[in-house]
Amino acid sequence: MAAAPDIFPPDKFNAGVMVLRPSKDVFDDMISRLPQSNGDNKKCTSYDGGDTGFLNSYYPQWYSSWPAYSRLSFGINAQRLMYHYTYQNRPQYWDEGIDLYIVHFSSSPKPWKAMSSSAENNESTDYLDGQDKSTIQRLKGGKLEHMWLATYERSQTYFGKEKRKQLASAQSLKPKQAQAIQPKKAPLQNNSKLFNKRFKELRASGMPIQEAMKKARVEYGLDKLDSIDPSHAVGQMFGLR
């Protein structure tokens, strides 16, 4: 596993961007060590109440003893919350000091939410005082937000062009040929959504995590994926196998 440092504290990693070798055995062990799990394994805590805190508890040696390649640079997971705190007083930190690859919009509102709603979403800033919130508000619509918007608009333009190409190509084919190129629905994708809903229902009824997950997976056929080598499946997804 490899990950980039978190902001508070930097000797912990942030779960926003991670490099993983998929493993069902590791996943099952994680489930058994959730704070509310009924498993016999040693429980892991979560200092932030979420996935980042839990994973740092599960991988406590990430900073102290893991090899250097396990610690990605900050620019691989550059968090907008840090940008809001630092850019006004020290723009060189971002303009010159960071090789920026991936921006993590870790404060709210997210730029894609701000486009569709004027309501303020304070899910990431509830713990800040009034002065800090005011600083962040002044920086809304800053450089990173403009970068995101420009990228979004380019992607929309590209999507529109590709859609028109596909439509023109389909119209030029005979009906049977056009039908042959239509993508098939992936039933497992639909099952995954139903699985999540069913899992929550079973948990709400008081069923333990592992038992609820196993039952929901069987009900929607997701247990059939257990025999698939996850690293091979991910490799195929990215054209590596």
N, C-alpha and C positions, 0 to 999 in steps of 0.2 A: 504494500500500500504506500502511496506517496500523496502528499497534500501540501498546501501552502499555509503559512502561519496565519493565525487569527490576529485580530487587533488587540483584544483584551482577554487574556494576556498573550503576548507573541510567542511564548514557548509552548503554546497549544496550537493545534492545527484547526483550520476552518473546513467544514464539510461541504462548502459551496462548490469546490472543484477538487476532485480526487481522481487518482489513477488506481484502479483496482484489478486484481486477478480474481474473477468470479469463482466462488466456491460455495456450494450448498452446505458443506460441513461447517464452514465458518458462519454462514448465515444462521443455521440451526443453533449453533452455540451462542450466537448473539441473542437470538430470541429467548433462549433458556436463561440468559443473564440480564434480561430487562428487569428493572426494579420491581415491577408488579408481576413478574413471572413466578410460576409455582415450581420451576425446575430446581434441581439440587445444586447446580453450579453456583459459584460465587457471583453475587449480584454486582452490577455496575451502576454507578450513580450518574447524574447528569447535572453539571454545575450551572448550565443555562436552561435546563428543563427541556432541551430538544436533542436533535440528533448529534450536533457537534459535541456537546458535553458528554453524551453517552459514548460516542466513538473514541473520544480522548481517554475516557475511563477504560475502555476495552483495549486501547493501544497506548498504554502509559509510557512506553519507552520511545515514542516517536522522536522526541526532542533530545533525550539524554544519550541514547545508545544506538539508534538506528543509523544505517549508512547515509552518507550525504545525499545520495540520489533520492532518498525518501522525503527530503525537505525541499519542496519546490519554492521558487522565488516568489516574492510578494506580487510581482507583475502577472503571474499566472492566475491570481485570484485577487486582483486589486479591488478593494472594497470602497464603494462610494461614500460610506460613512466616514472613513478616514480622509477622503478627499474633501468632504464638507468641513472637517475640522482644520485642515492644514493649508488648503490652496490659497486662501486669501492672504495669509501671512508669509507663506513660503511656496510660491508657485513653482520655483525651480525643482522642488522635490518631485513634482509630477512631470514637469516638462523636460527635465534633464536626468533626474535620479532614478527613474523607474523605466525599465523596458516593459511596456504595457502590451499584454497579450489578451487577457480576459478581464472584463470589468464586471464585478459582482455588485449589483444594485441593492446593497444590503440595508439601506435606509428607506423610509417611506415618505411620500407615496412613490410607487414604482412608476417609471415613465409611461409604461403601457396602460396603467390604471389612470394616470393623470390625463391621458388623452380622452378617456371616455367618461370621466367623472371629476367633478370639482370638489368632491368630498375629501376631506383630509383623512388619511389612513395613518394612524400613529402607532402601529403595531411594533415598530422597531425603535421608537423614541419615547415610549412611556416613562422610561427611567431617567430621562434627561431633565435638567432644570430649565426654567424659562429662558435664560440667556442662551443656553446651548440650542434649544429649539428655535430661537430667533435667528441664530447664526445659520442654522440649516435652512430655514425658510428663505433667507437672503440669497442663498446659493442655489435654490431650485431653478431649474432652467439654465444651469451652467454648462461648462464645456462638455462634461460627460453626457449630460442629457441631450445636448445637441448632436454629439457623436452617435448616440443611440437612435435619435430621430432620423438622422441622415441615413444610417444603415437600414433602418426600418423602411424608409421610403424607397431606397434602392431595391430592397428585397421585394416590396410590393410591385414595383415596376417590372422587375424580372419575372415575378410570378405571373403577372398579367400577360406579358409577351409569350411565355411558355404555354399558358392556357390557350391563347389564341392560336398558337402553332398546332397544339394538339387537336383543337376543334376543327381547324382547317384540314388537317391530315385525316381526321376521322370522317369528315364530310366527303372527302375525295375517294374513300374506300367503299367497297360494296358492303351491304348490311352484315353479312356473315364475317367479313374481315374486320369490320369495326367492332363487332361483338367479341371477336377473339382477342383484341388488344385491351379490352376493359379489364382493369385490375380486379382480382378476386378479393372479396372481403376476408379479413383474417378473423376467424371466429374466436381465437384465443384473446384477441384484443378486446372484443366485446365481453368475453368471459371474465377478463381481468377487472373490468368495471363492476360486473355483477359480484365477483368475488369480494371486492373491497366492501361493497354494501352488505353482503351476507356476513362477512367477518365482523363488522361492527355490530350487526344484529346479535350474533352469537355472544360477543363480548358483553353487550348490554344485558343479556340474559344471565350473566354471571359465569359463563364458561371460561376456563383458563385460556391464556393466550395460545399456547401450543396446540391445545385440543381444538380451539376454535379455528385456528389457521389450517390445521390438518383436515378438519371436517369440511370447511369451505372449499379447500383445494380439490378434495375428492368430488364434491357436489358439482363443481364446474369444470372438471376434467383437467385442472392444472397440474394434478399429481403426475400426469403422463409426461410432463416435461422433466421430471426428476431424473430420468435416464439419459437426458441430453447433456453432453459435456458443455458446461456454460462457457468456457473459454473458446471452444470451437464455435459455438453459436454466436458469440460476440464477434469473433474473428470474421465469420461469414457476413455479419451485418456490415462490417467496414471493408469488405472485400479483401481480407487478409488471408482467407483460407478457401 
